[in-house]
Amino acid sequence: MVPRIGPMIKEPQMPDKDTKATVGIEATPGDTASPDPREFRRRVFHDIKFFVLCHSLLQLAQLMISGYLKSSISTVEKRFGLSSQTSGLLAAFNEVGNTTLIVFVSYFGSRVHRPRLIGCGAVLVALAGLLMSVPHFISERYRYDPEHVLQDSQASLCLPRTPVPEPVPPNGSCSSHTETQHLTVVGIMFMAQTLLGVGGVPIQPFGISYIDDFAHNSNSPLYLGILFAVTMIGPALAYGLGSVMLRLYVDIDQMPPGGVSLTPKDPRWVGAWWLGFLVAAGTVALAAIPYFFFPRELPKEKQELHFWQRALASASSPTCRDVVSPSEQSSKESQEKQNGLAQVAQNLTVIQFIKVFPKVLLRTLCHPIFLLVVLAQVCLSSMVAGMATFLPKFLELQFSVTASFANLLIGCFTIPSAIVGIVVGGILIKRLHLGSLRSSILCLLGALLCLLLSLPLFFMGCSTHQIAGIFHHPGTQPELQQFLDCMKPCSCPSDDFNPVCDPVTRVEYLTPCQAGCTGRGLQEAANKSQVVYSNCSCVPRGSPMLEGSCESACSHLVLPFMLLVSLGAALGSLTHTPSFMLILRGVKKEDKTLAVGIQFMLLRVLAWMPSPVIHGIAIDTTCVHWAKSCGRRAVCRYYDHYLLRTRFLGLQFFFKMGCLICFILILIILRQQNKEEEAKGAIASPGPQQQQQQQQPFILGAERKSEESRI
């Protein structure tokens, strides 16, 4: 039986064995020689440091499983015939379940057994990951071209005056069963995303409050910093996992005897998207186990970490003696949170809490600084949500790189740059002792530089491939009617997709049949076999055609493009910490906890939910050729690269501009309040102490006090 936490012995100088294990006092030599497993478990699971370690790993795994879908979004589209609008809605659907329940976290507070509820949420997240992989197992094997379906090497060739049998659709027959299966697959994925959002509700807020409640006041900021630093690695691991899994063929568990003729560079290639969900789900499940052994309450940590003490002591130089340290400020703010509305909510019923919430919401939204900061964060989060969801697909289409390589670039460059930006923003606030006014200036500079760096991106991209009968540059290939007349005798199936490229004119044809090719063979080049189609009557000069899409002539631009994107991500992330501090310093202390909850709720509703859908719609408008599946529009096969670049990056530019405008307005309001405060101070007769404070305007304590009163 686990002993009660707290003082249990009347004589504190003689604690018993159980009390020693509970509070972490060192055991006797005899006990050390043969430790009791139960006492060891008590000692480990009653240590807040071990909880910080477990929670860091859990949040890392949670973000890995939620970010993995974004790394494989184009593959899922291709496998199940989804538009970008549908895939964007799927990527954002986990926010629906999360947003619905997140508000009530403030109500439950410490009424529940927080570690066990976190563990239950993690189990739901793991189940959601397993559910996301189910469509692979209930669907038929992926069939990528008619040759694979009919086992006929002449299936996609031009055979004049020969009746061509009605081709089997690439992914099954058009029957009611096929449509039902498609709806079932899509429904399962949406259900899994909803479950993922519901499971993630208790993990972060309950974990942070648990650490803040039982950690030493000086150690709490350090623990939370470690937690956030480890957590931010999760998305990078998600894209890294996607890079590895998408190199494997989708049906790796049921490969045909002869293998497949596709390579990852082929536009028909589909990677093993489902395998990453199994890996991520297993990681979350393992990380959830320790939470069922943590107690409802821990003994309050009594000792400050020694190296943290030395760091604070070294920071307390003579010039900073009157400066409030970040740990003291964070501890003070944490204590204010405990005394705020979240503490009052513990004494309210659910009905009373629902009645109180709209009043506090309205009062908080009427605060100009809070409203503008949240709007700036909404714009920034909208940009991040769209970029995180569709940047891999954008790189694939714009620079003709593989899905695996696109994920590798994002995981190695963009996300680490964003992490560095967040850390640097926190360091600047600490070292420069920035108050609200200077924090707003830092946010403004970060947003401005991020906006300027996005301008060159509009001019870095590749032109659209010339596609016979669909998209071509003037004067480079026959007119449309001439092309249709040429392939008419071939009786080509209308929706086959087996692209071939003319290496001379760099014109791409949907199938060898549409190019009028009547022969097929293998050509050895660079120690590998290349499929070559010959006798192509619809191709100028009848040159042989190579299987696959035409290679891009500007793939080398992908690295400079990613360098600018990563620098922009670092500068945009620079605003994260100072904007958060503007909210904490700008609202009443009794509303501080719920204000943070309202902030995250608005970010989900206004940014993370609609932004992927908006970006998906914008991408769909640039499509020039849609695949058809049973009479309905399926996945897009070709895009207008210029329109794709201008519309996708134009949306990003729009959100960055909105963020910049909000920070400009914040700076104007704070300066106006500063002038009003100075005018009031000039009217009043200053005393000796006030004169001394006016002679030291850069002391953080005085600046924070005056600026908080102005806000």
N, C-alpha and C positions, 0 to 999 in steps of 0.2 A: 504493500500500500504506500503510495507516495505521500510523504509528510506534508503538512500544511506549511505554507510559506509565511515567513514572518517570525517574530519572537515566540519561542515555544518553551523556553526555560526561564525560571525565575532568576537563576544565577547566570548572567551572561558570560562570566569568566569561565564557566564549566559547561560548554555546549555538549550535547550528546552526539552520538554517532550520526543519527539521521540529520540533525541540524547541520552538522559539518558538511555532509554531502549536499544538502540543499543550497547552502549559501556559498559553497565552493571552498571551504576551509581545508587545508591540507590534512590528509589522514595520517594515522600513526604508522610507524615503520612496519608493524605487523600487517596492517591493512594494505600497505603498499606492496608487500611481498605477495599476498594472495588477495587481490581485489575482488570484491563482490560485484558481479555483473550488474545487479540492480542498482548498487550505489554508483557504479560507473555511468550507467544510463542516466541516473538522476543528475549526476554532476555535469554531464555533457548537455543534456536537454534543459538544464536550468541555467545555462550560460548564454547571455545575450549575444556574445561574439559568434557562437555557433549558429544562432538564429540568423544573424546578419549574413553569414556564409551561405546558409541554406537558401535564404530568400534571394540573395544575389544570383545564385545558380538557377532558381526557379524562374525569376523574372527574365533572365537571359534565355532560358529554354522557351518561355512563353512568347517572347518577341521573335524567337527563331521560327516557331511554328506559325505565328501570325504573319510573318514577313515572307515565308517560303512561297506562298501563293503568288505574291508579286513577282518573285524571281522566275516563275514558270507560267506567267499569265498568257504569253503568246503561244506556248505549247498547249495549254488547256484549250485555248480558242481553236487551234488547229485540230486537236484530237476530237473535240465534240461539236465543231461547227458553230462557234459562238461569235457574235459581233463584239467589237470593243466596248460598246455600250453595255451589253450584258455582262461581259467580264469585269468591267468597272463596277457595276452594281454588285456583282458577286464579291469582289474584293472589299467593298465598303459595307457589306451586309453584316459583318461581325460587330459593327458599331451600333446596329439596331438593338440587339439584345443587351449590349453594354450600356447604352444610353438609357434604356427603359428602366434599368435597376440601379444605376450608379447614384442617383439622388438619395435613395433610401439608405445608402451606406452611412450618411451623416446621422440618420435617425438611429440605426442599430448601435453604432459606436462600440462600446465595450460591453454591451448587454449579452453578446454571444461569445462562444469559445472561439476566439479569432484564429489561432493556429489550425484548429480542425476545420473551420470554414474555409480557410485558405487551401488546406489539403483537398477538401471536397471540390473547390473550384478548379484546382489543378487536375484532378481526376477528370472533370468534365472537359477541360482543355485537351487532355490526352485522348479522350473518347472522340472529340471533334476531329482531331488529327487522323485517327483511325477511320472515321466516317468519311473523311475527304478522299481516302484511297479506295473506298468501296466501289466507285464507278468503274475503276479499272477492271475489277474482278467480275463484275456483272455484265460488262460490255463484250461484244465480239472483238476478235483480234483486229488490230489496225491494218487496213488494206490501203496501200498508198497509190496504186495505179492499176489499170486494167490488166496488165501483164501478170501482176501478182494474183489477180482474181481468176482470170481465165487460164492461167498457165500456158499462154500462147505468145510466142515471141513476136508474132505478126499482128497482135491485137491492136497496136497503136500505129500501124503503118498505113499508108495510102494504098488501097487495093481498088483500082478503078473498075467500075461495072460489076463488082462482086457484092452480093448482098451481105451487109454487115449485121450480125445478130445484135439484138438490143442489149447494150452493155449492162452489166450489173453495176449499180451505183457503188462508188468507192467504199462506202462504209455500211453496206447492207442493203437489203431490198426495201422498196418504198411500200411498206405494209403498215397496217394499224399497229402491229406489234413493234415495228421500228419506231414509230412516232411515240408510242407509249414508253418504250425504253428510253428514248431521248428525254422525254419529260421527267421520267423517274431519275435519270442521272443528274439532270440539272437541279431537280428538287432536292436530291440528297446533298448536293454541294451547298445549296443555299441553307439547308437545315444544319449542316455541319458548321457553316460560318456563323449562324445564329447561336449555336451551342458554344462555339468558341468565344463569342462576345459575352454570353452569360457566365461562362466559367471564369473569365478574366475579371469579373466585377469585384470580388473580394480580395484579389491577390495584392494589388498595389496599395490601396488605401488602408486595409487592415494591417498589412505588413509594416508600412511606415508608422502608423500610430502605435503598433506594438513595440517597435524599436524606440520610438520617442518616449513612450511611457516608462520603460524599464532600463534604458541606458542612462549612464551618468550624464548630467546636463552638458558637461564639456566634451563628452565623447559622442553625443548624438549627432552633431554636424559631420564628424568624421565618418561615422557609420553610414549615414545617409549618402555622403559623398562617395564612399566605396560602393554602396548599393547602386547608385546611378551610373557610376563609371563602368561597373561590370555589366549592368543591364544594357548599356548602349552597344556592347559588343554583339548582342543578339542579332540585330538586323544584318551586320556584316557576316556573321556565320550563316544566316539564312541564304544570302546571295552566294556565299562560298559553297554551301551545300547544293544549291541549285546549279552552280557551275559544274559540280562533279556529276550529279545525277543526270543532267541533260545531255551528257556525253554518251550515256547508255541508251540503247534502243528501248522504246516503250514496252515492247513485249519480250523483254529479256527473260521473263519467267516461262515463256512458251515460244521460243524461237523456232522457225521452220527448219527442217533438216538442212537445206542448202544455204541458210543464213539469209541476209538481206543485202541488196545491192546499193542501198542508200548510204550516204555519208552525212555527218552533221552539217556540211555545207549545202546539202540539197534542200530546196524549199519545202519538200514533202517530209523531211525528217521530223520525227516526234520523239523526244527523249523520255526517259523513265521518270516522269513528273511525280508519279504516285509513290515512288520509293522514298523520296525525301520526307513525305508526311509520316511514313512509318518510323523513320529514324528520329524525327523531331518528337513524335508522340511518345516513343519509348523514353526519350530523354526527359520529357515533362513528367511521365509516370514515375520514373526513378526519383526525380527531384521532389515529388509530392510525398514520398513515404515518411520522411522525418517529421512532418507537421502533425502527424497523428500521435506523436510522443511528447510534444511540447506541452507544458501545463497552460492552464488558462491565464495565469499570472506568474510573473517571474519576480524574484527578489530584486529590488532596485540596485543597480550597479553602484558600488560605493567608492570605487577607485578610478581615478582618471588615468588614462594611459600616459606613461612616463615620457615617451618621445613626443607625445602631443603637448605635454606640459612644457617641455623644453622649447618646442616650436613657438608656443604662445609667449614664453618668457623672452625668447630672442626677438619676437616681434614687438615686445613692449619696450621700445626705445624711448629716450627722454622726449622725443618729439611726438610720441604717440601715447603718452600716458593718459591723456584725456580722451583718447579715441576708444570708442566701443568696439571691442574685438568681434570678429564674425561669429565666433563660437558663443560669446555672451549674447550677441544680438539674436542668433538663432535659438539659443536656449530661452531667451526672453519671449521671442515670438512663439515658441512652442508652448510656453506656459500660458501666454495669452490665448492661444488656441484652446487650451484645456478649459479656460475660464470663459470662452465665448459661447456662441450659440450652440455649438456641438455639445457642450456640457449641459446647457439648458435642455437640449433635445432629449437627453437621457430621461428627463422627468415628464416627457410628453407622450401621449398616446399617438398612434398612427394618424388618427383623424385630426388631432390637434397639430401635429407636425405638418400635415398637408395644408391646414389652414394658415399656419405661420409662414410656410415657405414662399407663397406668392408675394407677401408683404416684404419680406427680406429681399426677394428677387427684384421687385420694383425699386426698392430703396437703393439697392446696389447698382442697378442699371442706370439710375438717374445720376450717378456719380460720373462726371465727365472724364476724369483720368482713367477710371476703371473701364468705362465703355470704350474709349479710344484705344487703350492698350489691348483689350480683348479683340477689337476689330483688326488691329494690326497683327495680332497673333492668328486671327482667323485667315487673313490674307496669306500670311507666311505658311500656315499649316495647309492651306489649300494648294499652295505651290508645292510643298513637300509631298502631300498625298498624291497629287497627279504625277510628280516626278518619280516617286518611289514605285508607283504602280506601272507606269508605262515607259519609263526610261529604258529598260532592257529591250522592249519591243521597238522603241524609236531607234536605238543603236543598230538593231538587227536590220531594220528596213532602210535606214538612211545610209549606213556605211557597209551593208552586206557582210556583217560579221555573224558568227554563230551565236545562238542563245547562251551557250556555255561561256564564251569569251565575253559577251556583254555583261553577264552576271559577275564574272571575275573582275572586270574593270570597276564595277560599282562597289563590290565588296572590298576591293583593295584601295580605292582612291576616294570615292565620294563619301561613303559613310565614315571612314576614319577622319576625313577632313571636317565633317560636321561635328564629330566628337571633340576634335581639337578646338573648334570654334566655341563650343559650349564651355570647355574647361578654361580657355583663355578669357572668355567673358567673366567668369567667376573670379579669376586671378586679378583682372584689372579692377574689379570692384573692390577687392580686398586691398591690393597694393596702393591704389590711388585714392582709397577712402571716398568712393563716389557716393554722393547723395542722390536725391531724386532728380534734380536738375541735370547733373552731369551724367547720370545714368541714361536720361532721355537723349542727351547729345551723343553718347556712345551708340545707342540704338539707331539714331538717325544716320550716323556715319556708316555703320554696318549695312543698313538698308540701302543707302545711296551707292556704296561701292559694289554691293551685290547686284544692283540694277545696272550699273555701268558695265560690269563684266559680262552681262548677258547680251549686250548689243553685238559683239563680234560673232556670237553663235548663229545669228541669222544668215551669215555669209559663209558658214562652214557646213557644207553638205554636198551630197552627190545629186546629179541629175537623174531623172527617171529613166529606167531602162526602156528602150524602144521595144514595144510589144506588137507583133503583127495583128492588125485588125482591131486593136484596142487603144494603143498610145504610140505615137510616132512623131518625130520631128519633121517639119515640112521639107519635102524634097528628098528624104532619105530612104523611102520605101514606096511601093506601089500604093495607089489609092485604094480605099476600102473596097469599092465595088470590084475592082480588078483582082484584089486578093480573094474576095468571096467567090468570084467566078473561077479562080484557079483551083481552089480546093473543093469545089462543088462536086466534081466527079468522084472524089474520094469517099464520100458519104461518112465524114468524120463524126463520131459521137460528140454531142454538143457540150458535155460537161466533163470530159476527160481532162486530166491534168498530169502531163508528163513533159515538163518544159525542156526545150532544146535551144541551143544558141548557135547562131551563125558567127564564127570567129572573125570573119572578114568585115561584115557590116555591123556586127554587135547588135543584131536584131534578134529578139527572143520570140519563139513560137510556143503556144500552149502545148502542142503535141507534135510529134513527127508527122502525123497524118496531115495536120494543117500546113506543114511545110512541104507537103507533097512527096515525102520520102518513101521509097519502096524497098530499101535495103537496110539491114542492120548488122553490125559487126563489132569486133573488139579491136582496140588499138593499144599497143603497149607504149607507155610514155612515163618516164621518171619512175621506173620500177612499179608501176601500177597500171591496171587495165582501165581503159576509157572506152565507154560505149559510143560508137560513131554511127550516124545514120547517113545513108548515101542515096544518090539518084533523087534529089529533092527538086521537084519541078517548079515549086512556088518560090524558090530562093534564087535571087539574081546570080547568074553564072553557075547555078547548080552546085555550089560548093557543099562539102560534107558538113553535117551538123553534129555538134557535141552535146551529149546528154547533160542536163542541168541548166541552171540559170547562168546568164552572162556575168562574169566577174566585174566587180565595181572598179572604176579607175581612180577612186579617191578614198580607198579604205585607210590610207595613211593619215587622213585627217581625224580619225577617231581618237587618237591619243591627245593631240592639242585640244580637241573638243572636250574631252573628259578632264583635262587639266583646268580649263576655264570653269567647267561645271563644278569641279571640286573646290576651287578657290571661292566661287560664289557660295557654295554650301557652307564653307568655313565662315565667311563674312556674314551670311544670313544667320547662322547659328550663334554668332557673337551676340545677338540681341536677346537670346533666350533667357539668360540669368538676369540681366538688368531689367528687362520688361517684367519678369516675375516679381522682382523686388519693388517695382513701381506699384504693383497691385497690393503687395503686403503692406507697403507704407502709405497707401492711399485710401484704405477703407478703415472703418471703425474696428477696434479690436474685438468687439462682440460679434462682428460680422465676418471676421477674417477667414475662419475655417470654411464657412458656407460660401464665401466669395470665391475661394479657390475651387470649391466644388462646382459652383455656377460657371466659372471660367472653363473648366474642362468639359462641362456639359455643352456649353455653347460651341466650343471647338469641335466637338463631335458632331453636333447637329448642323453647324454652318460650314464646316470645313471637311472633316474626315469622311462624312457620309456623302455629300453631294459632289465633292471635287473629283473622285475617280470616275463618276458617271459623266460629269461635264467633259472631262478630258477624253473619255471614250467616245462620246458623241462627236466631239471635234475631230477625232481621228477617223471615225467612220465617214465623215463628210468628204474626206480626201481619197476615198476608195474609187478606183476606176474599173475594177472587175471583181464581181462577187461570185463565189461558188454557190451552186444550187444543190439543195438536198431535199428530195421529195417535194419539189415545187416551192420550197421556202428559201429565203436568203440565208446563207450560212456564213462561213468565214470569208473574209476579204483576202484575195490572192495577190492583188497588185494595188499599190497606192501611187498617187502623184507626189513625188518626193518634195517638190517645191511647196505645194500646199500643205503637206504634212509638217514640214519644217516651220513654215510661217504661222500656222494655226496652233501647233503644239507649243512652240516657243512664245508665240504671241499671248497665249493664255498665261504662261509663266510670267511674262513681262507685265501683263495686266495686274496680276496679284502682287508682284513686287512693287509696282507703282502705288497700289492701294496701301500697302504696308508703309511705304515712304511718306505718303500724304498723312497718314494717321500719326506717325512720329513727329512730323512737322507741326501738326496741330497740338500735340502734347507739349512740345517745346514752347510754343507760343503761349499756351495757357499757363505753364509753370513760370515763364518769364513775367507774364502779366501779374501773376500772384506775387512774384518776387518784388515787383515794383510797388504793388499795393502795400506789401509788408514794410518796405523801406519807407514809404510815405507815412505810414502809421508810426514807425519808429522815430522819424524826424520830428513829428508833432509832440510825441511824449518826451519828457526830459529824462535822459538816460542817467542811471546811477553809476557808481564806480564799477560795479561788477559788469553792468551792461556795456560800459565803455571798453572794458577789458575784452569782452567777448567780440565787440565790433572790430577790435584791433587784431583779432585772430579769426578771420572768416573761413579759414580752410580746415579748422578743427572739425572732425566728423561729428562729434556729439552736438555741437552748436548748429552745424549745417542741417543735420538730420532733424533736430528739434524744430528749427524754423521752417524747414520745408514740409515736415509732416503737418505742422499747424496750418501752413498755407493750403496744402492739398485738402 
